[in-house]
Amino acid sequence: MKMEHLVGLRFRERPADCVVDSHALMVRGGYSRQVMNGVFSAFPPLVRVLRKIEQILREEMDALGGQEVQLPVVMPASLWQASGRYDSIGPELVRFKDRGGNDLVLGMTHEEAAVQLVREYGRSYTRYPFMIYQIQTKFRDEARPRAGLIRVREFTMKDAYSFHTSQADLDAFYEDCRRAYQRIFARVGLPQVVAVASDAGMMGGRVSHEFMLLTDIGEDTIAICPHCGYRANLEAAECRLPAVPRGADAPLAEVATPGVHTIEELCRFLPCDPADTCKAVAYRREDDGRLVLLFLRGDLDVNETKLTRFLQCGVRPAVLEEDCGLYPGSIGPVGLPPRPDRVLLFDRSLAGRSGLVCGANWPGYHLVGLDMNRDLPAAEYRDFAKAAPGGLCPCCGRPGLTLRRGIEVGNIFQLGTKYTDSMGMTYLDRDGQTRFPLMGCYGIGVGRLAAAICEAHHDEHGPVWPLTVAPWQVQLCAVRADDPEVRRCADALYDELQRRGVEVLYDDRRVSPGVMFADADLIGAPFRLVVSPRNLRQDCVELTARDGSVSRTLPRGTAADALCGVLAEAQA
């Protein structure tokens, strides 16, 4: 490929709307262009990166015994109605009608389509286990696309679906797939990706893991134990806190707190510590609109994933009407009469606590001396809080839990019979009994993975692509291509490297060396071969690695041999 024919433009300046480096470099380097919010087109360099990632995915899925299929982007709503997700998923799922008035959806994931495809095939136990996979376009009407290809609305994903007749078989394959994912990430240049326990969310199932690239620009938060290696997405991490001694016995008393509405204001006014307060967070259930009042320690945050899992429905922040008898900033758990339109919940951070400060359910007043055992003996406690830094590890019980940011680059789920049961997929076992097969699903976003690789491998000048996924292995730069000797040498090298199967981007444009090398940095090929009048006077060419690990001169006559040797060593 010659640089002068490469479709796409490169820019020196960082676009103002790019909040992460990978997005900025892909725009500047002529990799992608936004079509609309959360939807991008790919230029040839990005397509080449994506195809290499896809090939690695295919190789690893095939090695697991997977068989590639292709499922439709557009599906009848009836498939999703059968699984129950047509109504349970919000506006992220695009619903529409065709000209015949039939209800359709755009696929944001393909569990239903996978079951429909193999439902007839899988009627006998003799055909299990098996796994199918695809690399397919999907659409999710994401509310807040951001960071270029990291959070988008239209995306390409490798999604695989396995089918099993026993939990033991699913467990074994799940572990095989987890190891395959670690190989995938190592092959694309991200060996630092870690697997973390996660919440299954809309996918369902009892076991799930996400694969996270730890980085400060990540959207997810991961709880990590420095002692035993426990790792979990904050949505799934259990909140365990060091024991707090009971406070001195004191009567429940009302104190005036004029103008106090927040925990911070309350702690300054009294004063007190946020950990010694009880705060209320108000929600509305999405299904019936009932008010949910969740009480927890004042220094903690609500984990809404845990809350929705407990309630088995979505929630939204509540707006309290003036006549509801509740006053924002002064809501407390004492003296609230039971009402059918109200749900009271208590986080276990309050269990056994005494000497707490809470709202008095009257504007401008709070209660001090709250004793949960004495004043609210019927309260039931559950884990509704986000794991906190310094908390106890749910696995080993030692203090010092830390929180890190991360980009999710893959996920795996044990779905059980959630979809096969609801969609009527059955098989006859050895005894002629009808059973529902167990499912697993395994996803990797191809574009997001490319962006994550760029995020992990770049400098201020451009991407530093790992050799396995680089758009080209070598960029050949002919400095002063108008010089006949430079032209002859560079053309000969280009022809010889192509003959040997080396992927070369050849820049023979009549531009300054500064422009040529700046563009080469933005392309990010792992190796650069420079032919220039100065080098040729010494009868050699210059080889450098984009990451700075190689810098040497090669004899002109053996440059192709030497470069192929370097590539072979790098690929070993």
Order of alpha helices (4+ residues) and beta strands (2+ residues): alpha-beta-beta-alpha-beta-beta-alpha-alpha-beta-beta-alpha-beta-beta-alpha-beta-beta-beta-beta-beta-alpha-beta-beta-alpha-beta-beta-beta-beta-alpha-beta-beta-alpha-beta-beta-beta-alpha-beta-beta-beta-alpha-beta-alpha-beta-alpha-beta-beta-alpha
